[in-house]
Amino acid sequence: MKRITWKLGGLIASLIMIVSLGTAEAQQKDEKPNIILFYVDDLGWMDLSCQGSEFYETPAIDKLAEQGVRFTQAYTAHPRCVPARYGVLTGRYPARAKVPGKGSIGLKPEDFTIAEALQEGGYKTFFTGKWHLLFNDKAGNMPENQGFDINVAGGAAGAPPTYFYPYRKGEKTPAGQKGYKKKELHGLDEGGSEGEYLTDRLTRESVNFMKEHTASNPDQPFFLYLSHYGVHTPFEAKKELIEKYRKKLTTMKYDLPEYEKTITGDNKLRQDFPVYAAMIESVDQSMARISATLDELGIADNTIIIFTADNGGLSTRGNNRKLATSNYPLRYGKGWLYEGGIREAFIVKWPGVTQAGTLSEAIVSGTDIYPTVLSMAELPLRPQDHFDGENVVEAIKGKAFKREKPLFWHSPLGRPKRTGDENSSAVRIGDYKLVDWYDQNRVELFNLKEDIGETTDLSEKMPGKTSDMLQILRHWRKEIDAYVGK
């Protein structure tokens, strides 16, 4: 009798254990991941150690790449700040909204953003850093109006007056805007100390949010958009880091000249600017602190990190401005539709999903972030909003992925006297990319698989492909009624 009782008791205990494990697994499966979008300003494709830089040092970002998947053919939606950010938040080509264009304010209040979709899906949403999608704070499209529960520092500023607290230097109130300072960094007036560095401050704000939210509402997932002002101008960094790279510079040897001539000015061919290198290291330190906080809070295994940037590094000029970096072997940089202006570092760490140290040649874009994040969060896709972006979860998982649609870019407000670029459009289909200098009635065709530096124009050798791709590009431009500059 005792033996039978023991067997029954053991069977019941086993059943309870099985049910408990099943319930735990179901709860774990139902638990939505936290998502961090770590976005850097003006960071070139070659500005990370893991991307090939020998001068800059980025151990924390390199570690992220070692733990996740690094895409070698990732792009921004545009080679400048505002349109690129528009593409990320809406999943649409900025040209559809005539961004950039004459009188454009960037994001419109009626635009439905990735943050609004996640907010509706139960996420707590937090933004800090560079917003830059409005001309004034009366436009109704501040982060808190576009799906973010909390906004720290986001406003009109495209660059900080200075990177050192109190982050003010020579601000002016635009005419007709009473008491409004265009470059004011909202919400950073208090809580800082003299000499505090902006990259560190934005990191601290992000860390504080994660700690407070995890303590007060641990069951609610969060979306954290850390949009660094670094490494955009002004070129300012911590003295000790500048000195570190000044010393390192004395050990560097370069095979290329410092500059090459372009049709409008100069293109930098060396990474040799200690201040810029120090700014990059501060961004890397930010990644280190974010990662350490996730470990400290015990939420690293349920937090996705997406790392990318808005446009290529500042390497070209049509005047005598100071240049930041070199994007070589890519051609040119910020502002241009050559690879140096639009190809980006793109790294994703998705614990339990991404295979550590994976390199992917899948073609992805900043417009893909919106639908991909919704898929990661197991929320319904919204093709009516993000209809230019594609869900690239399969590529992130290391599975076969082929882009279904061409990639388009349109840049109708060239800055030949600043970054040296001129009005153009571009399309990539498979390995081929066509650039249309529509004001100049000329085109260029490149095979990016064989010629990443875009050194050999194939348009005359391949007239059929050139004609087909140009027709596709022109049709797209007409279909969306793109602003072409007047």
C-alpha positions in Angstrom: 0.0 0.0 0.0 2.8 2.4 0.9 4.5 1.5 -2.3 1.4 2.3 -4.4 0.9 5.6 -2.5 4.5 6.6 -3.2 4.1 5.8 -6.9 0.9 7.8 -7.1 2.5 10.7 -5.2 5.5 10.6 -7.5 3.2 10.6 -10.5 1.3 13.6 -9.2 4.5 15.4 -8.4 5.8 14.8 -11.9 2.6 16.0 -13.5 2.7 19.1 -11.4 6.3 19.7 -12.4 5.4 19.2 -16.1 2.5 21.6 -15.9 4.6 24.2 -14.0 7.4 24.0 -16.6 4.9 24.3 -19.4 3.3 27.3 -17.7 6.7 28.9 -17.2 7.7 28.3 -20.8 4.4 29.8 -22.0 4.9 32.8 -19.8 8.4 33.2 -21.1 7.2 32.9 -24.7 4.5 35.5 -24.1 6.9 37.9 -22.5 7.7 40.6 -25.0 11.3 41.8 -25.4 12.6 45.1 -24.4 14.0 47.0 -27.4 16.8 49.5 -27.5 17.5 51.5 -30.7 21.0 52.9 -30.3 21.4 55.6 -33.0 24.5 57.5 -33.7 24.8 60.8 -35.6 27.2 61.2 -38.6 29.0 57.9 -37.9 30.8 56.6 -41.0 30.7 53.0 -42.1 34.4 52.6 -41.4 34.3 54.3 -38.0 34.2 51.2 -35.8 37.0 48.7 -35.1 34.8 45.8 -36.1 34.2 47.6 -39.5 37.9 47.9 -40.1 39.1 51.1 -38.5 42.7 50.9 -37.1 42.6 54.3 -35.5 39.2 54.4 -33.6 38.6 52.0 -30.7 35.2 50.6 -30.1 35.4 47.5 -27.9 31.8 47.6 -26.5 30.3 48.0 -30.0 32.6 45.3 -31.3 31.4 43.0 -28.5 27.8 43.6 -29.5 28.8 42.5 -33.0 30.5 39.4 -31.6 27.3 38.5 -29.7 24.9 39.3 -32.5 24.7 39.8 -36.3 26.5 42.5 -38.2 25.2 43.5 -41.6 27.7 44.4 -44.3 25.2 45.9 -46.7 23.0 48.1 -44.6 21.8 51.5 -45.6 20.2 54.7 -44.3 17.1 56.2 -46.0 19.0 59.4 -46.8 22.5 60.7 -46.5 21.4 63.6 -44.1 20.1 63.8 -40.6 16.4 64.8 -40.8 15.3 62.6 -43.7 17.2 59.6 -42.3 15.4 59.9 -39.0 12.1 60.3 -40.8 12.7 57.0 -42.5 13.4 55.2 -39.2 10.4 56.5 -37.4 7.9 56.0 -40.3 9.3 53.1 -42.3 8.8 55.3 -45.4 11.1 56.9 -47.8 11.4 60.6 -46.8 11.0 61.7 -50.4 7.3 60.6 -50.1 6.8 63.5 -47.7 9.1 65.8 -49.7 11.7 65.5 -47.0 14.0 67.3 -47.7 12.1 69.9 -49.6 11.3 73.5 -49.7 9.5 74.4 -46.5 9.5 70.9 -45.2 9.3 70.4 -41.4 10.3 66.8 -41.4 7.9 64.6 -39.4 4.2 65.7 -39.5 1.9 65.4 -36.5 -0.3 63.0 -38.4 2.6 60.7 -39.3 2.2 57.4 -37.3 5.5 56.4 -35.9 7.2 53.2 -34.6 6.9 54.6 -31.1 3.1 55.0 -31.5 2.7 51.5 -32.7 4.8 50.1 -29.8 2.9 52.3 -27.3 -0.4 50.9 -28.6 1.1 47.5 -28.2 1.7 48.0 -24.5 5.3 49.3 -24.5 6.6 52.1 -22.3 8.4 54.4 -24.7 11.4 56.6 -23.9 13.4 59.0 -26.1 16.5 60.9 -25.4 18.9 62.9 -27.6 18.7 64.3 -31.0 15.2 64.6 -32.5 15.8 67.3 -35.2 12.5 66.7 -36.9 10.9 70.1 -36.4 11.7 73.7 -36.9 10.1 74.9 -33.7 8.5 73.4 -30.6 5.0 74.6 -31.7 4.9 72.2 -34.6 3.2 69.5 -32.6 5.6 66.8 -33.6 7.9 66.7 -30.5 8.7 63.1 -29.3 6.0 63.3 -26.7 3.5 64.1 -29.5 4.6 61.1 -31.6 4.4 58.1 -29.3 7.1 58.7 -26.7 5.9 58.6 -23.0 9.1 60.4 -22.0 11.3 62.8 -23.9 14.6 64.0 -22.6 16.6 66.6 -24.7 14.7 66.0 -28.0 13.8 69.2 -29.9 14.7 71.2 -32.9 18.5 71.2 -32.5 20.5 69.4 -35.2 23.6 69.8 -33.1 24.3 70.9 -29.5 25.7 74.4 -28.9 28.4 72.6 -27.0 29.0 69.0 -25.7 29.7 70.3 -22.2 27.2 71.2 -19.5 25.2 73.4 -19.3 25.2 72.8 -23.1 24.7 76.5 -24.0 26.8 78.7 -26.2 25.6 81.7 -28.2 22.0 80.6 -28.6 19.6 83.0 -30.4 15.9 83.1 -30.5 14.6 83.0 -34.1 12.5 85.9 -35.2 8.8 85.6 -34.3 9.4 82.8 -31.8 9.1 84.4 -28.4 11.4 82.9 -25.8 12.2 79.9 -28.0 15.8 78.9 -28.5 16.3 76.7 -31.6 19.3 74.9 -30.1 18.0 74.4 -26.6 18.4 70.8 -25.4 15.1 70.3 -23.7 15.1 68.9 -20.2 18.9 69.1 -19.5 19.0 72.4 -17.7 19.0 70.7 -14.3 20.7 67.7 -12.9 24.1 68.2 -14.5 27.5 69.4 -13.2 30.0 71.7 -14.8 32.0 70.0 -17.5 29.6 67.0 -17.8 29.8 65.5 -21.3 26.6 65.3 -23.3 27.1 61.7 -24.5 27.5 60.6 -20.9 24.4 62.6 -19.9 22.2 61.0 -22.4 23.5 57.6 -21.4 22.8 58.4 -17.7 19.2 59.5 -18.6 18.7 56.2 -20.4 20.2 54.2 -17.5 18.0 56.0 -15.0 14.9 55.3 -17.1 15.7 51.5 -17.3 16.3 51.3 -13.6 13.2 53.2 -12.6 11.0 51.4 -15.1 12.3 48.0 -14.2 11.8 48.7 -10.5 8.3 50.2 -10.8 6.8 48.1 -13.6 9.0 45.0 -14.4 6.3 43.3 -16.4 5.9 46.0 -19.0 8.3 45.9 -21.9 10.1 49.2 -22.9 11.3 50.8 -26.1 14.3 53.0 -25.5 15.5 55.2 -28.4 18.9 56.6 -27.5 19.6 59.1 -30.3 23.1 60.4 -29.6 24.2 63.8 -30.8 27.7 62.4 -31.1 29.6 62.3 -33.3 28.1 65.3 -35.1 29.8 68.7 -34.9 30.9 70.7 -32.9 34.0 68.6 -32.6 34.5 68.5 -28.8 35.6 65.6 -26.5 37.1 64.8 -23.1 40.6 66.0 -22.8 42.0 62.7 -21.6 40.6 60.9 -24.6 41.8 63.5 -27.0 45.3 63.1 -25.6 45.1 59.3 -25.9 44.5 59.6 -29.6 47.0 62.3 -30.2 49.6 59.9 -28.9 48.2 57.1 -30.9 48.3 59.2 -34.1 52.1 59.4 -33.8 52.2 55.6 -34.3 49.9 55.6 -37.3 51.1 55.0 -40.9 49.0 55.9 -43.9 49.3 54.6 -47.5 46.9 57.2 -48.9 47.2 61.0 -49.2 45.2 63.1 -46.7 42.8 64.3 -49.4 41.7 63.6 -52.9 40.0 66.1 -55.2 36.3 65.9 -56.1 34.4 67.9 -58.7 33.4 70.3 -55.9 36.2 70.2 -53.4 38.0 67.6 -51.2 37.4 64.1 -49.9 39.3 63.0 -46.8 41.2 59.7 -47.1 42.6 59.3 -43.6 41.2 58.7 -40.2 43.5 61.0 -38.3 41.5 63.4 -36.2 42.0 62.8 -32.4 39.0 64.8 -31.3 36.7 62.8 -33.5 38.3 59.6 -32.4 37.7 60.6 -28.7 34.0 61.4 -29.5 33.6 57.9 -31.0 35.1 56.3 -27.9 32.6 58.2 -25.7 29.8 56.7 -27.8 31.4 53.3 -27.3 31.5 53.9 -23.5 27.8 54.7 -23.7 27.2 51.2 -25.3 29.3 49.7 -22.5 27.3 51.3 -19.8 23.9 50.4 -21.4 25.0 46.8 -21.7 26.3 46.7 -18.1 23.0 48.1 -16.9 21.0 45.4 -18.6 23.2 42.8 -16.9 22.8 44.5 -13.6 19.0 44.6 -13.9 18.9 41.0 -15.0 17.1 41.9 -18.2 19.9 41.4 -20.8 18.5 38.1 -22.0 15.2 39.7 -22.8 16.5 42.9 -24.4 17.1 43.5 -28.1 19.7 46.0 -29.1 19.8 47.6 -32.6 22.8 49.7 -33.4 23.1 51.9 -36.5 23.6 55.5 -37.6 21.8 58.2 -39.7 24.3 58.9 -42.5 27.8 58.5 -43.6 30.8 60.2 -41.9 31.6 63.8 -42.8 34.5 63.4 -45.3 33.8 65.8 -48.1 33.6 69.6 -48.5 33.1 72.3 -51.0 34.7 74.9 -48.7 37.4 74.9 -46.0 35.4 73.3 -43.2 37.0 70.8 -40.9 36.4 67.2 -41.9 35.8 64.4 -39.4 36.8 61.1 -40.9 37.3 59.0 -44.0 34.9 56.4 -45.3 37.4 54.8 -47.6 37.1 52.3 -49.4 33.6 53.7 -49.8 33.3 56.7 -52.0 32.8 60.1 -50.4 30.5 60.7 -47.4 27.7 62.6 -45.8 25.3 64.2 -48.3 26.2 62.0 -51.2 24.3 59.1 -52.7 27.6 57.2 -53.2 28.1 54.4 -50.7 30.1 56.6 -48.3 27.0 58.7 -47.7 24.4 56.0 -47.3 26.0 52.7 -46.3 25.8 52.2 -42.5 27.0 50.0 -39.7 24.0 47.9 -38.6 24.3 45.5 -35.7 21.5 43.5 -34.0 21.8 41.5 -30.8 18.6 39.5 -30.1 19.4 37.1 -27.2 18.3 33.5 -28.0 17.7 34.4 -31.7 20.8 35.8 -33.3 23.8 33.5 -33.7 26.9 35.1 -32.1 29.4 36.6 -34.5 27.2 36.3 -37.6 28.0 38.4 -40.7 25.1 38.9 -43.1 25.2 40.2 -46.6 21.5 40.8 -46.7 20.5 44.2 -48.0 18.7 46.1 -45.3 17.7 49.8 -44.7 16.8 52.2 -41.9 13.2 52.0 -43.2 13.1 48.3 -42.3 13.5 49.0 -38.5 9.8 49.8 -38.0 8.2 46.6 -39.4 11.1 44.5 -38.1 10.7 45.8 -34.6 6.9 45.2 -34.7 7.6 41.6 -35.8 10.2 41.1 -33.0 7.5 42.3 -30.5 4.9 40.0 -32.1 2.7 43.0 -32.8 0.6 43.4 -36.0 2.5 44.9 -38.9 1.1 48.2 -40.3 1.9 48.2 -44.0 -0.3 51.3 -44.4 2.3 53.2 -42.4 5.7 51.5 -43.0 5.0 50.5 -46.6 8.6 51.1 -47.8 10.2 49.1 -45.1 10.6 45.3 -45.1 10.5 42.9 -42.2 14.0 41.6 -42.1 13.6 39.2 -39.1 14.5 36.2 -41.2 17.8 37.9 -42.1 18.5 38.6 -38.5 17.8 35.0 -37.7 20.4 34.0 -40.2 17.9 32.5 -42.6 17.7 33.1 -46.4 16.5 36.6 -47.2 16.2 38.4 -50.5 15.0 41.9 -50.7 11.7 41.9 -52.6 11.7 45.6 -53.7 14.4 48.0 -55.0 16.0 50.5 -52.6 15.5 54.1 -53.6 17.1 57.4 -52.4 16.4 61.0 -53.5 18.4 64.0 -52.6 17.0 67.2 -54.1 18.8 69.8 -52.0 22.5 69.2 -52.6 25.0 71.3 -50.8 27.9 71.8 -53.2 29.4 74.6 -51.1 29.2 72.6 -47.8 29.5 68.8 -48.2 30.1 69.1 -51.9 27.2 67.0 -53.2 24.7 67.9 -55.9 21.1 67.0 -56.6 20.6 63.3 -57.4 18.5 60.1 -57.0 19.6 56.5 -56.8 18.3 53.0 -56.9 19.8 49.6 -55.9 18.5 46.4 -57.4 20.5 43.3 -56.5 24.2 44.0 -56.9 23.7 47.0 -59.2 23.2 50.6 -58.2 22.4 53.5 -60.5 22.9 57.2 -59.6 20.9 59.7 -61.6 22.3 63.3 -61.6 19.1 64.5 -63.0 20.0 68.2 -63.2 23.1 67.3 -65.2 21.4 64.8 -67.5 24.0 62.0 -66.7 23.9 58.7 -64.9 26.4 56.2 -63.4 26.0 52.5 -63.0 28.0 50.4 -60.5 28.3 46.7 -59.7 28.7 47.0 -55.9 29.6 43.3 -55.4 32.7 43.8 -57.6 33.3 47.5 -57.0 32.4 48.7 -53.5 34.3 51.9 -54.1 32.2 52.8 -57.1 35.3 53.5 -59.2 34.1 52.0 -62.5 31.0 53.5 -64.3 29.3 50.7 -66.3 26.6 52.8 -67.8 28.1 52.9 -71.3 29.1 49.2 -71.2 25.7 48.1 -70.0 23.2 50.3 -71.8 20.3 47.9 -71.4 20.6 47.6 -67.6 21.2 51.3 -67.3 18.0 52.1 -69.3 15.9 49.6 -67.3 17.1 50.9 -63.9 16.8 54.5 -64.9 13.2 53.9 -66.1 12.4 52.3 -62.7 13.9 55.2 -60.8 12.1 57.8 -62.9 8.8 56.0 -62.5 9.3 55.9 -58.7 10.2 59.6 -58.6 7.1 60.5 -60.5 4.8 58.1 -58.6 5.7 59.7 -55.3 5.7 63.2 -56.7 9.2 63.8 -55.4 10.4 67.3 -54.9 13.2 67.9 -57.4 14.5 71.3 -56.3 13.6 74.6 -57.8 
